[in-house]
């Protein structure tokens, strides 16, 4: 009868080690694929080429001197009222603007939406908004009058 060597377990230790490494890597791959939000910058190359135009538009907006204030007031779960006030450089109300709001979910693609506001007068605009998900939302404002544009954004927390 042949006796077993004392070091019979050494090759099995190597097998067990690599089995653990493979199992951990497989778990990390599954976690990575299941948690990817799918966010990416659409048309990143062209947007990068247009960066100087974006800087020029920002400089033109600064010269124009318009100021916007965005307020969000929650009214119920997932709902709220957005109020926007626009003033020129001297503090006078900016009336008769075409106002568009876009609500962007920074962490999840596919939930963004747009809204229009009603004119209240004295440079104030408001509207009710229903959000599909709670959490942080970026409110992007675009105000237009003729060729004059003003863009700004604010992050709001929706409960």
TAGIHU-V721220 format. One record per residue. N is the residue number from 1. RES is the residue in three letters. PHI is phi in radians with two decimals (none if undefined). PSI is psi in whole degrees, -180 to 180 (none if undefined). OMEGA is omega in whole degrees, -180 to 180 (* if undefined). Layout:
# TAGIHU-V721220
((N;RES;PHI;PSI;OMEGA) (N;RES;PHI;PSI;OMEGA))
This chain:
# TAGIHU-V721220
((1;UNK;none;133;-177) (2;UNK;-1.58;131;-180) (3;UNK;-1.51;150;-180) (4;UNK;-1.31;141;178) (5;UNK;-1.25;155;-179) (6;UNK;-1.23;-23;-176) (7;UNK;-1.80;32;-179) (8;UNK;-1.13;-24;-176) (9;UNK;-1.42;-15;-176) (10;UNK;-1.05;-49;179) (11;UNK;-1.12;-33;179) (12;UNK;-1.22;-27;175) (13;UNK;-1.14;-41;177) (14;UNK;-1.13;-42;179) (15;UNK;-1.08;-46;-180) (16;UNK;-1.10;-42;179) (17;UNK;-1.03;-50;-178) (18;UNK;-1.22;-30;176) (19;UNK;-1.13;-41;178) (20;UNK;-1.14;-43;179) (21;UNK;-1.07;-45;-180) (22;UNK;-1.13;-41;180) (23;UNK;-1.12;-43;179) (24;UNK;-1.13;-44;179) (25;UNK;-1.09;-41;178) (26;UNK;-1.09;-41;177) (27;UNK;-1.09;-41;179) (28;UNK;-1.17;-37;178) (29;UNK;-1.13;-44;178) (30;UNK;-1.08;-44;179) (31;UNK;-1.10;-40;-179) (32;UNK;-1.15;-44;-179) (33;UNK;-1.22;-35;-178) (34;UNK;-1.38;-18;-178) (35;UNK;-1.82;-1;-179) (36;UNK;-1.22;125;-176) (37;UNK;-1.37;-16;-180) (38;UNK;1.46;6;-179) (39;UNK;-1.34;134;174) (40;UNK;-2.72;163;179) (41;UNK;-1.49;116;178) (42;UNK;-1.20;135;177) (43;UNK;0.99;47;-175) (44;UNK;-1.05;-38;-178) (45;UNK;-1.10;-49;-180) (46;UNK;-1.16;-37;178) (47;UNK;-1.13;-36;177) (48;UNK;-1.15;-39;178) (49;UNK;-1.16;-29;-178) (50;UNK;-1.56;13;-176) (51;UNK;-1.08;-41;180) (52;UNK;-1.11;-36;176) (53;UNK;-1.14;-37;178) (54;UNK;-1.13;-40;177) (55;UNK;-1.13;-40;177) (56;UNK;-1.11;-42;178) (57;UNK;-1.12;-39;178) (58;UNK;-1.12;-42;179) (59;UNK;-1.13;-40;178) (60;UNK;-1.12;-38;178) (61;UNK;-1.14;-40;178) (62;UNK;-1.11;-41;179) (63;UNK;-1.14;-35;-180) (64;UNK;-1.11;-39;174) (65;UNK;1.47;12;177) (66;UNK;-1.26;146;176) (67;UNK;-2.21;138;180) (68;UNK;-2.17;140;174) (69;UNK;-2.09;126;180) (70;UNK;-1.97;126;177) (71;UNK;-2.15;136;175) (72;UNK;-2.05;127;179) (73;UNK;-2.14;112;179) (74;UNK;-1.12;138;178) (75;UNK;-1.94;-34;176) (76;UNK;-2.78;-177;-177) (77;UNK;-1.08;119;178) (78;UNK;1.34;7;-179) (79;UNK;-2.29;158;178) (80;UNK;-3.00;177;179) (81;UNK;-2.01;130;177) (82;UNK;-1.82;129;175) (83;UNK;-2.16;135;180) (84;UNK;-2.19;134;174) (85;UNK;-2.13;132;-179) (86;UNK;-2.14;134;-179) (87;UNK;-2.32;154;175) (88;UNK;-1.58;-173;-176) (89;UNK;-1.03;-35;-179) (90;UNK;-1.51;-3;180) (91;UNK;1.63;5;179) (92;UNK;-1.34;146;-179) (93;UNK;-1.15;140;176) (94;UNK;-1.77;106;-179) (95;UNK;-1.78;169;176) (96;UNK;0.98;43;175) (97;UNK;-1.71;152;171) (98;UNK;-1.58;112;-175) (99;UNK;-1.87;129;174) (100;UNK;-2.23;138;175) (101;UNK;-2.06;141;175) (102;UNK;-2.18;132;-180) (103;UNK;-1.88;119;-174) (104;UNK;-2.04;129;175) (105;UNK;-1.57;108;-173) (106;UNK;-1.14;-22;-174) (107;UNK;-1.91;-8;-180) (108;UNK;-2.40;123;178) (109;UNK;-1.34;152;173) (110;UNK;1.63;1;-179) (111;UNK;-1.99;1;-178) (112;UNK;-1.17;150;178) (113;UNK;-2.67;166;-179) (114;UNK;-2.08;161;-180) (115;UNK;-2.65;153;174) (116;UNK;-1.95;153;-180) (117;UNK;-1.92;156;175) (118;UNK;-1.66;150;-179) (119;UNK;-1.43;129;178) (120;UNK;-1.80;-15;-176) (121;UNK;1.69;165;-180) (122;UNK;0.97;34;178) (123;UNK;1.30;16;-178) (124;UNK;-1.94;143;-180) (125;UNK;-2.42;146;-177) (126;UNK;-2.64;163;177) (127;UNK;-2.98;159;177) (128;UNK;-1.64;142;-177) (129;UNK;-2.34;137;174) (130;UNK;-1.98;122;-178) (131;UNK;-1.66;137;-179) (132;UNK;-1.28;-23;-178) (133;UNK;-2.43;149;173) (134;UNK;-1.34;166;177) (135;UNK;2.07;-162;-178) (136;UNK;-1.47;138;176) (137;UNK;-2.30;142;174) (138;UNK;-1.73;123;178) (139;UNK;-1.65;116;180) (140;UNK;-1.84;120;-177) (141;UNK;-1.80;134;172) (142;UNK;-2.21;115;179) (143;UNK;-1.98;131;-177) (144;UNK;-2.29;143;167) (145;UNK;-2.56;108;-176) (146;UNK;1.10;-123;178) (147;UNK;-1.65;-6;180) (148;UNK;-1.38;131;-179) (149;UNK;-2.21;148;172) (150;UNK;-2.43;127;178) (151;UNK;-2.11;139;173) (152;UNK;-2.74;166;177) (153;UNK;-2.56;161;180) (154;UNK;-2.59;144;177) (155;UNK;-1.66;131;179) (156;UNK;-2.14;154;178) (157;UNK;-1.85;123;180) (158;UNK;-1.90;127;-180) (159;UNK;-1.59;none;*))
